[in-house]
Amino acid sequence: MIVTMMQCLFELPETTSLKEKRRVIKSVVARLGNKFRISAAEVDLHDSLRFGQIGGAFVTNSREHGERVMNKVMLFLEDEIPGRIQHYGVHSEHFD
């Protein structure tokens, strides 16, 4: 079993409240789950007005497949997040 994980740190310069930021993140996380069937959540920077961090995981039997899915996730996030992605990383681990 392979678990492919991603983290995305992004800036939302146009948000004016934490409520607005959470609405944006909640919407993006829901669409990630529906479109790519990954588990995703806001993982850090909960109280930051301008920055957010989403983490996601995908279980598969192929490292290549998992990383392909996460690369598609990155392209999706670039289009869907109304701000700038500061960092995006993908990591896979093998479990017996």
KANOR-V99650 format. One record per backbone hydrogen bond with DSSP energy under -0.5 kcal/mol. NH is the residue of the N-H (numbers start at 1). CO is the residue of the C=O. If there is no record, write none. Layout:
BEGIN
nh,co
NH,CO
NH,CO
END
This chain:
BEGIN
nh,co
2,60
3,93
4,2
4,58
5,3
5,91
6,56
7,89
8,54
9,87
10,52
11,84
12,50
13,11
15,12
21,17
22,18
23,19
24,20
25,21
26,22
27,23
28,24
29,25
30,26
31,27
32,28
33,29
34,30
35,31
36,32
37,32
37,33
38,32
39,57
40,38
41,55
43,41
43,53
44,53
48,45
52,10
53,44
54,8
55,41
56,6
57,39
58,4
60,2
66,62
67,63
68,64
69,65
70,66
71,67
72,68
73,69
74,70
75,71
76,72
77,73
78,74
79,75
80,76
81,77
82,80
83,81
84,11
86,9
86,84
87,9
89,7
91,5
93,3
95,1
END
